[in-house]
Amino acid sequence: DQALRSNPKIDVFTAELEAVHGHDFVKLKIYNLSGKIAYSSVRDEIGQSSGHPGLLASALHGEAQHLMSFRKTFISSSGELHDRYIASTYMPLAHAGKIIGAIELYTDVTHYFERVRTNILTIALIVLCAFSVLYVTLFFYVRRTDRAIVEWQKIVIDSETRYRSLFDNMLEGFAYCKLLYDGHRRPMDFVYLS
C-alpha cells in the first residue's frame, strides 16, 4: 500500500488530472484486477478495497454500474464535502480489447437534486393554487345553485297553495273533461274524467 502511495507517477497523473477543465467529478479511483485501488485523487485511499465490491466486480467483468447516494460527509480530492448527493459510476478500464481494471468516478449531483426539489415544490404550489381556484369556483357555483333551488321550491309551494286555495274556496263547480270530435274535427260531445 505504501509503495503504491509513494509512486512518483501518481503526482504526475494527479497534476495532469487537475489540469483538465470542464469536468464535474469530485473524486476518481482506478482499480487493478485484484480490486485494490491503484490510484485515487484522495491519496490516503490508495491500496484499499472498494466500498461496493459488487459494483466493482461488475465493472471488472465489462459492465458499467451506477450508484446514487446521499452522504453526510464525503472526502473528495478538494477536501470534505457535507450533505451531498453523490453519483458513483463504475466503468471497465480496457487496453487492446482486454479489461485491465476499473475506473470509479464520483460526481457531486446535489445541484441537480436541488433543482428537481425546487421544480417539485413549484409544481406542487401550482397544482395547489389550481385546485384552490377550482374549489372556490365550485363552492360559489353550488351555493348559487342551492339558493336557486330553495327559491324555486318556495315558488312551487306558493303556486300549489294558491291552486289548492282556488279549488277549496270556489263557489262554482269544477270538472275535468275530454272533448269528443266528429269526422270533420268539430266538437260534438264531452266525457267527464274527474
C-alpha positions as CSV (number, residue, x, y, z in Angstrom):
1,D,0.0,0.0,0.0
2,Q,2.8,2.4,1.0
3,A,4.7,1.5,-2.2
4,L,1.7,2.4,-4.3
5,R,1.1,5.7,-2.5
6,S,4.8,6.8,-2.8
7,N,4.9,6.1,-6.6
8,P,6.2,9.4,-8.2
9,K,4.0,8.8,-11.2
10,I,0.9,9.4,-9.0
11,D,1.8,13.1,-8.6
12,V,2.3,13.4,-12.3
13,F,-1.1,11.8,-13.0
14,T,-2.8,14.0,-10.4
15,A,-1.3,17.1,-11.9
16,E,-2.5,16.1,-15.3
17,L,-5.9,15.3,-14.0
18,E,-6.2,18.7,-12.2
19,A,-5.2,20.5,-15.4
20,V,-8.3,19.1,-17.2
21,H,-11.0,21.7,-17.1
22,G,-14.8,21.2,-17.6
23,H,-15.2,18.1,-15.5
24,D,-17.6,17.9,-12.6
25,F,-16.3,14.9,-10.7
26,V,-15.1,15.2,-7.2
27,K,-13.0,12.0,-6.9
28,L,-11.5,9.5,-9.3
29,K,-10.3,6.0,-8.4
30,I,-8.6,3.4,-10.6
31,Y,-8.7,-0.3,-9.5
32,N,-6.5,-3.1,-10.6
33,L,-7.8,-6.5,-11.4
34,S,-7.5,-7.7,-7.8
35,G,-9.9,-5.0,-6.7
36,K,-7.3,-2.8,-5.0
37,I,-7.2,1.0,-5.5
38,A,-4.1,1.6,-7.7
39,Y,-4.9,5.3,-8.0
40,S,-7.2,7.7,-6.1
41,S,-7.4,11.5,-6.3
42,V,-7.5,11.1,-2.4
43,R,-4.0,9.7,-1.9
44,D,-4.9,8.0,1.5
45,E,-7.3,5.6,-0.2
46,I,-4.6,4.1,-2.5
47,G,-4.2,0.4,-1.7
48,Q,-7.7,0.0,-0.1
49,S,-10.6,-2.1,-1.4
50,S,-13.8,-0.8,-2.8
51,G,-16.7,0.0,-0.5
52,H,-19.0,-1.5,-3.2
53,P,-17.4,-4.8,-4.2
54,G,-20.4,-6.0,-6.2
55,L,-20.4,-2.9,-8.4
56,L,-16.6,-3.1,-8.8
57,A,-16.9,-6.8,-9.8
58,S,-19.5,-6.0,-12.5
59,A,-17.2,-3.3,-13.9
60,L,-14.2,-5.7,-13.9
61,H,-16.5,-8.1,-15.9
62,G,-17.2,-5.4,-18.5
63,E,-20.5,-3.9,-17.2
64,A,-20.8,-0.2,-16.2
65,Q,-22.6,0.3,-12.9
66,H,-24.1,3.4,-11.2
67,L,-25.0,4.2,-7.6
68,M,-26.7,7.3,-6.3
69,S,-26.4,8.1,-2.6
70,F,-26.7,10.9,0.0
71,R,-23.6,11.4,2.0
72,K,-23.5,13.4,5.3
73,T,-19.7,13.7,4.8
74,F,-17.7,12.8,1.7
75,I,-13.9,13.0,1.3
76,S,-13.2,14.5,-2.2
77,S,-9.9,15.4,-3.8
78,S,-10.5,19.0,-2.7
79,G,-11.4,18.2,0.9
80,E,-14.5,17.3,2.9
81,L,-18.0,17.9,1.4
82,H,-21.1,17.8,3.6
83,D,-24.7,16.9,2.9
84,R,-24.2,16.0,-0.7
85,Y,-25.9,13.7,-3.3
86,I,-23.1,11.7,-4.9
87,A,-23.3,9.7,-8.1
88,S,-20.8,6.9,-8.4
89,T,-20.0,5.4,-11.7
90,Y,-18.0,2.2,-12.1
91,M,-16.6,1.6,-15.6
92,P,-14.4,-1.1,-17.1
93,L,-10.9,0.0,-18.0
94,A,-9.6,-1.7,-21.1
95,H,-6.4,-1.7,-23.2
96,A,-6.1,-3.5,-26.5
97,G,-9.6,-5.1,-26.0
98,K,-8.7,-6.6,-22.7
99,I,-10.0,-5.4,-19.3
100,I,-7.1,-4.3,-17.1
101,G,-9.0,-2.7,-14.3
102,A,-11.9,-0.4,-13.5
103,I,-12.5,3.3,-13.0
104,E,-14.7,4.8,-10.4
105,L,-15.9,8.4,-10.8
106,Y,-17.7,10.3,-8.1
107,T,-19.8,13.3,-9.2
108,D,-21.5,15.8,-6.9
109,V,-25.1,16.0,-8.2
110,T,-26.5,18.0,-5.3
111,H,-27.4,20.9,-7.6
112,Y,-29.5,18.6,-9.8
113,F,-31.4,17.3,-6.8
114,E,-32.0,20.8,-5.5
115,R,-33.3,21.9,-8.9
116,V,-35.6,18.9,-9.0
117,R,-36.8,19.6,-5.5
118,T,-37.4,23.3,-6.5
119,N,-39.3,22.1,-9.5
120,I,-41.4,19.7,-7.4
121,L,-42.3,22.5,-5.0
122,T,-43.2,24.8,-7.8
123,I,-45.4,22.2,-9.5
124,A,-47.0,21.4,-6.1
125,L,-47.8,25.0,-5.5
126,I,-49.2,25.5,-9.0
127,V,-51.4,22.4,-8.5
128,L,-52.5,23.6,-5.1
129,C,-53.4,27.0,-6.4
130,A,-55.3,25.5,-9.4
131,F,-57.3,23.2,-7.0
132,S,-58.0,26.1,-4.7
133,V,-59.4,28.2,-7.5
134,L,-61.4,25.2,-8.7
135,Y,-62.7,24.6,-5.2
136,V,-63.7,28.3,-4.6
137,T,-65.4,28.4,-8.1
138,L,-67.3,25.2,-7.4
139,F,-68.2,26.4,-3.9
140,F,-69.8,29.6,-5.2
141,Y,-71.5,27.8,-8.1
142,V,-73.0,25.2,-5.7
143,R,-74.0,27.9,-3.3
144,R,-75.8,29.9,-6.1
145,T,-77.5,26.7,-7.4
146,D,-78.6,25.8,-3.9
147,R,-80.1,29.3,-3.4
148,A,-81.9,29.0,-6.8
149,I,-83.3,25.6,-5.8
150,V,-84.6,27.0,-2.4
151,E,-86.2,29.9,-4.3
152,W,-87.7,27.6,-6.9
153,Q,-89.1,25.4,-4.1
154,K,-90.7,28.4,-2.4
155,I,-92.3,29.4,-5.8
156,V,-93.7,25.8,-6.3
157,I,-95.1,25.7,-2.7
158,D,-96.7,29.1,-3.2
159,S,-98.2,28.1,-6.5
160,E,-99.5,24.8,-5.0
161,T,-101.0,26.7,-2.1
162,R,-102.8,29.2,-4.4
163,Y,-104.0,26.4,-6.7
164,R,-105.3,24.4,-3.8
165,S,-106.9,27.5,-2.2
166,L,-108.6,28.3,-5.5
167,F,-110.4,25.0,-5.6
168,D,-111.0,24.8,-1.8
169,N,-112.7,28.3,-1.8
170,M,-114.6,28.4,-5.1
171,L,-118.3,28.5,-5.0
172,E,-118.9,27.2,-8.5
173,G,-118.3,23.6,-9.6
174,F,-115.3,22.3,-11.4
175,A,-115.0,19.3,-13.8
176,Y,-112.2,17.8,-15.8
177,C,-113.5,16.7,-19.2
178,K,-112.4,15.4,-22.6
179,L,-113.9,16.7,-25.8
180,L,-115.0,14.2,-28.5
181,Y,-114.9,15.3,-32.2
182,D,-116.8,14.2,-35.3
183,G,-115.1,13.3,-38.6
184,H,-114.6,16.9,-39.6
185,R,-112.8,17.8,-36.4
186,R,-115.8,19.6,-34.9
187,P,-116.7,19.1,-31.2
188,M,-119.8,17.0,-30.8
189,D,-119.7,15.8,-27.1
190,F,-117.6,15.5,-24.0
191,V,-116.7,12.9,-21.3
192,Y,-116.2,13.6,-17.6
193,L,-112.8,12.5,-16.5
194,S,-113.0,13.7,-12.9
